[in-house]
């Protein structure tokens, strides 16, 4: 039998939702100039007071101080919204906010400020609603988006810290230990799997042997909401290797750990999906090689392009690069001429490294990228038979690479003073070989076009060639083992992300160059920009 108090409560909350929609209509009309009077903080504060009044009627436990704080926060946000627009979507009693700048001049910082204000507002409204005694059961309410933690019951103690950290970050979390005694756990779990905005699966030595965890991950994958977390050195169950994961094998328990930050942001993206514009901004901000304008053309430099390496001894750098190239050539000759089971892939990776070591100006990032590929073979242990002293040569090549850092890598900004959001994770449908081949072919054609020859300097064209070549090589390779396939997928992810970041950076540079009349071939630049924007849209859809 339905609780007699439930229906009036639902009507009240629907009333609040309608008032929020009314507020949105006023904002939209004002933003587009269809009414003469601008939106003011006072307009919003008045509508807020009406919403607060409804909340008072429902419970009577909301103090005047809290009501005033909420009204002030919405008023503060309204000041930021003038000549902007935001949309609040209401569905199944769930409040979700989105905002969109009307003017291209809106800064990223302004948008983040707006987003932070909205988060505070939404959080306070939801908290106040839950504060009403006994009239809503939070665990069963459809109002909240939530994440579901999928894990082996044997890992509960180990993952308590993650659970507590999720809660401290404000994530609504559900896991199987929330089931009340006597509940039909299977039906409740199935229902929660369907409702969850994200299924966060923790792969450990225990969970990879758990049929239940594998089934839960499969449901999450089918629904496009699976997030992987690798906690131990284990092989993922069949069918999950193509889904990108956060690697917490060496996690120190800190919320600032890079891989935990990646996981945390991935959860936020599931709860409140970023717009394509936001995805582009994050990809470009994380690009290891950036486009910049020099002498009327666009060139490429390790990011940030305006920073210098710690040391500037050109002669010493040249000697070190030549020594690395000589050592790589010797290793390649040994592997090519002597019997071994290393396969063709390592020779292609050594060739890649040689090309980058001989390129001028040399790029720290592309050399590091090639070294990471070579380190993979060293980690395979006794599976490989190295001819002669080739293994020692590759080890020395990798060890000596770090000595190049102060000569090549630009001094990086402090992560504390210049925090940036992690790039979004790839979607689960991102590894369609035909689609990726098509995108790569379009990128190659764009960077080899007549327009590119007029607009891009050789370092920019070589950078694009390196990224597209890496993707093509990974797509065409035939892995002989699961580790090899994982390496191939990781290389595809890295190549796509790097290509997207560089294309986005070129688009930004062309826009600035055309606006400032800094490019020698404006017409060709505009044509190239249009082509690259289409490719960037295809790449953004992969995230």
N, C-alpha and C positions, 0 to 999 in steps of 0.2 A: 504494500500500500504506500502511496506517495506521501511524503512528509507534507502536512498542510502548510508549513512555513516555506517550503521550497519554491512554490510557484510565485508568491509575491517577491521573494528574493531574486528569482530569475528576472521578473519584470523590472525590478529596480535596477539590476545590473544592465539589462538591455536599455533602460532609460539613460544610464550613464554612457553606454556605447553610442546611443543616438546623439547625445549632446556632444560627444567627441567628434562625431561625424559632422555635426552642425558647425563646430569650431573649424574643422577642416575646410568646409565649404566657404566660410568667411575668409579664411586665409587664402584659398585658391583664387577667389574672386578679387581680393585685394591685390594679390601678387600679379595677376594678369591685367589689372587696371580696369576691370569691369564695374567697379564701384569707386566713388570718388574719395571716400574717407579711408586713410590707411589703417592697417591693423596696429593696435597699440597694446602695450602690456596690460593696460587697464581693461581692454575688451576681453582679453584672455582670462585675466584674473576674475572678471565677473562670471564668465562661463564656468571657471573653476569653482567658484563659490557655490554655484548651483549643483555641480557634481558633488562637492563636499556635503552639501545639505542632504542629498539622497543617501550618502554614506552614513551621516548622522542618524537618519531615520532607521536605517537597517540595524545598527548595533548600539549606538550611543556611547561607544568606548573610544571614539576618536577625539583627542584633545584639541583645544583651540590652537595650541602651539604647532601641532603637527599639521593641522589644516592650513595655518598661515604659511608654514614652510613650503607646503605643496603649492599653494597659490603663488608664492614668491618665485619658486623654481620655474613654474610655467610662465610667469611674467618675464623672468630673465631670459628664458628661451625665446619668448615672443619678440624681444628686442633683436635677437639674432635673426629671426625669421622675416623681418621686414624686407620686402621685395624678394623673398624666397618662397618656396612652397614645400610642404611636407604632407605626406598622406598617411593616415592611420587606418589600417584595415582591421575590421572587427569580424571575427568568424568563430562560431562555437564558443562564444564568451572569451575569446583569446585576443589580447591586444598585441599587435605587432607594429612596430614603427619603421617607416622608411622616409628618407628625405632625399631631395634632389635639387641641386642648385639650378636657378634659372639663368644665371649669367656665367659665361666661361671664366670671368675674372674672379669668381669665388675661389678662395684659397683652400688648399687641403686642410689647413689648420682650422679655418672657419667651419668646415664641414665636420671635422672631428669634434669641435666644441659643441656644435648643434647636436651631434650624436650623443655626446656625453650627457648633455642636458636632458635629452629625451630618455636616456637610460635611467637617470635619477628619477624622472617623473614616473615612468612606467613601474620602476621598482617600488616606489612609495605607494602608488595606487594599489598595486597587487598586495603589498604588505598590509595595507589598511583593510582591504577586503578580507584577507585571511584572519585579521584580528577580531572579527565578529564571532562571538561565542557560538560554537556548535552548529552554525547554520550551513557550513560548507565543509566537506571533507576534502582536504587538499590533495590527498593521494588519489582520489577518484575524479577530481575535477578536470574537465576538458579545457580549462582556461589556460593552463601552463604548458608551454613547450618543455620537454624534458629529454635528458639523455639516459640511455640504458647501458649500464656496465655489465658486460658479459664476461664471466670468468669461471674458473673451476672453484667449487666450494672449498677445495683444499688450499686455495691461494688467498682466502679471506684475510687472514692476519697480515700477510705480506702487502695486500693492496688496500688496507685500511688507510694508509697514509695518502694514497692517491684519491680515495673517496673523500677524505677530509679536505684535501687541497681543492678538489672540484667544488665542494660546498663553500669553502672560504672564498672562492672566486665568484660565487653567486650562481653557479650552474645548478639548475634543478636536476637532481640525480635520482634514479631508481635502480635498485639491484635486487636480486632474488631474496636477500635477507630482509627486505621490507615486507615480505609476505606475512600476513597475520597467521597465528596458529589455526590449523583446521581448514585453511583456504585450499581451493582446488588449484594447486600451483601451476599445472599445465595450462589451464584455461586462462588464468590471470597472466601468466608469462606470455602466452600467445597474444593476448589483447595488448599488453604493454609493448611488445615488439612491433605491433602494427601502429600504435600511437606515437612511439618515440620519434623524436626528430633526428636522433643519431643513435646507432648501436656501436658502442666502443668496446671492441674485443681485445682482451689481454692474452697474448700468446706466451705461454710458459711451458716448462717440461710437463706440467700436469694438464694444462688445458688442451694441448695438441692431441692428447689421448682421450679427450672428453667428447663423446658423440654429441652431447647437449650443446656444448660451446660451438662446435662446428655447425650444428643446425641453426643456432641463433645467428652466427655470422653469415650463413647462407641467406637467411631471411633479410638481414640488414643489407647484404650485397644486392639481392634482388630488388629491394626497395630503394636502392641508390643512397643509402644512409650509413654505410659501414665505414668505421674508422678503425684501423689496425694499430695495435701497440705491441711491439716486440720487446719482451722482458728478458728472454733467455736466448742462448744460441741454439735455436731449434729450427727445423724445417716446417714451413707453414703447410697446413693440409692442402691437398690437391684442389686447385681452382681459385686459390686466393693470392697467388704470387703477383698477379697483375695489379692488385690494389695497393697503392702506396701506403707505407706505414711510418709511424713515429718510432724511432729506435731508442728505447729507454734501457738498454742493456747496461749502460754505464751511467745511469741516472744517479745524481747525488742527492736526490730528494728536494732539490730547490725548484721553485717556480720560475727561476731565471735561466735554468738549463735550456740551451738552444732547442733540443728535441722536445722538451716539455712545452716550451713556448709554441713550437709548431703544432703540437697536439692541442693545446689550449685554444689557439687561434682557429684551428680546424673545427673545434666544437662550436666556437662562437659563429663561425661561418655557416654551420648547420642550423643553429638556432636563429640566426639572422643573416641570410645569404647576402653576400656583397653584390653590388651592382657591377656590370661589366666595366664601368669607368673605374670603380675602386679596385677591381682585379688588375686592370691595366696599370694603375698607379703603383700598386704593390710589386708587380712584376718588374716594372722599369726601375723602381727604387732599389731592387735587389740585384739588378743586372751587374755581372762582374766586369763587363766591358761596355763602356758608354760611348755614344757618339758625341762629337764636339765639332765646332766650326773652326777651320783654320784656312786662311788664304782663299776664301771664297768657296771652299768645298767642305764636305763633311768627312771627317776622319774618325778613327777609333782609338781609344786609349783605355788602359785599365782604370776601373773606377776607384775613387772619384777622379775624373779627368783633370781637374785643376790642381790636384795634390802631386807632390814630388816624392820619389823614393828617399829613404834615409841617407843613402850614399850615392854619389854621382861620379864615381871613377870609371869613365868610359873604357879606358884601356884594360883595367882589371876585369870589368864585366865582359868585354870581348874575349879575353883569354879564357875565362871560365866557361862561357858559352861554347867556344870552340872545343874545349876539352870534353865537354858533355857530348857534343856532336860526334867527336872522334870515338869516344867510348861506345856510343850507341851504334855506330857503324860497325865496330869490331864485334859487338854482341850479335848484330843482325847477320854478319857473315858467318859466324859460328853456327847460329840457329839454322841458317839456310843451307849450309854445306854438310852438316853432320846429322846423323840419325837422331830423331827425337819424336815425342808425341805432343809437342806444344801446339801444333796446328797453325793455320794461316793467320788467325786473328792476332797473335802476338807480333807477327812480322808487320802487319798493317799498323798496329799500335806503335811499334818502334819507328816505322816510316813517318807516322803522324808526329812523333816527338822530334825526329830529325828535321822535318819541314819547319816546325815551330822554332827549333834551336837556331836554324839558319835564317829565319825571318828577321827583318829589321824595319822598324824597331821591334825588339823582342817583347812578348807579352807574358807577364808573370802568370796570368790566369790560364792561358792556353797551354803553357808548359806544365803547370800544375795539374791541369785536366789530363794531359797525356801521362804524367807520372802516376796519377791515381789509377789509370787503366793498367799500367805495368805492375803496380803493387798487387793487383788482384792475383796475378800469376804466382807471385812470391808467397801468397797466403795459402795456396792450394797444396802445399806440403809434398808428400810422397806420391801424389797422383800424377805428377809430371816428371818426365825424365829429361833433365837439362844436359845438353851436350857440352863437353869440355868445361871451361870455366865461365860459361854464359850466365849461369845464375849469379855468380859473384859480380860479374859485370853489371847486370841489371840492379843488383843490390847497391853497388857503388853509385850507379846513376841516380837511384832514388835518394840515397843518403846525401849525395852532394847537392841535390836540388835545393835543399833548404838554405844553403849558403848563398844562393842567388837572391833570396827574398829582399835583403836591404838594398840591393842594387836595382831591383825591378818593381817590387810592389809599392804603389803609392801609399803614403802614411794614411791609415784608415781612421775615420772619425770615431770618437768614443761611443760605445754602445749606450752609455749612460746619458751623455749629452745629446746624442742624436738617435733616439730609439726609433725603430721602424718595425712595422708589422711583418711577420713572416709571410712568405708568398703562399697563396692558396695551394692546397693539395690537388692533384689531378683527380678528375672524376673517374668512375669505374669503367666508363665506355671510351677511354682515351687511347686504347691500344689496338684500334682497328688499323691493320697494316695498310690497307688500300687508302683509307682516309689520310693517314700520316704520310704515305708516299705522295699523295696528291698535294698536300700542303707543302711538303718539302720541295716538290717539283716547281710549284708556283713561286716559292721563295728563291730558288735557284734562278728561275727565269727573270724574276724581278731584279735581282742583283747582277745579272749578266746583261741587262737591257741597255739600250743606247742611252736612255735617261740616266741610269745608274752611272754609266761611264762619265757623263757630264757633271753629275752632282757629287759622287762619292770618290774620295781619294783611295789610293790602292790599299792602305791598311783597313779601311772599312769594308772594301770588297773581299779582301783576304779573310777578314774575321767572319763574314757571312759564309764564305766558302768553307771555313773550318767547321762552323756549327752545322751547316747542312750536310757536309761530308760525314761528320760523326753520326748524324741521324741515319743517313743512307747506309753507312757501314753496319750499324746496329740492326737496322731493319732487314738487311740481306744476310746477316750471319746465321749459321745453323748451329745452335748450341748443342754440345754433346752431353751435358749434364745439367742438373738443376742449378748448381752454383753458376755455371756459365750462362744459363738463361736469366738468372737474377741479375747478373752483371749486364747482360744485354738490355734488360728492362730499365735498369738504373741509368744506363748510358742514354737510352731513348728519352727518359724523363729529363735528365740533365741537359741533353741537347735541345729539347723542345723549350725548356725554360730559358736557356741561354739565348736561343734564337728569338723567342718572344721578347725577352728583355732588350735585346739589341735592336730589333725592329721597332719596338716602342720608343726607344731612345732616338733612333733615326727620325721617326715621325715627329717627335718633339723638337729635334734640332732643325728639321726642315721648316716646321711652323715658325720657329723663332727666326730662322734665316730669311724666310720670305717676308715676315712682318718687319724685320729690321733692315731689309735690303742688303743682306750680308752674303748672299750667294750669287755666283756669277751666272748661273743658268736657272732663272726663276721658273720659266715655263716647264723645263724638264723636271725641276724639283716638285712642282705642283702635281705633275702627272705621276711621278714616282711615289709621292705621298699617298695619292688615291689608291694606287696599286697595293702599297704596303698596308694601308688601313684595312683593306679587304682581307689580306692574309692575317693581320693581327686579330680581326674578328673571329676567324676560323680557329686561331690558336687560343683565344680567350675562352671559346666554347669548350675547350678540353678540360677546363678547371671546374 
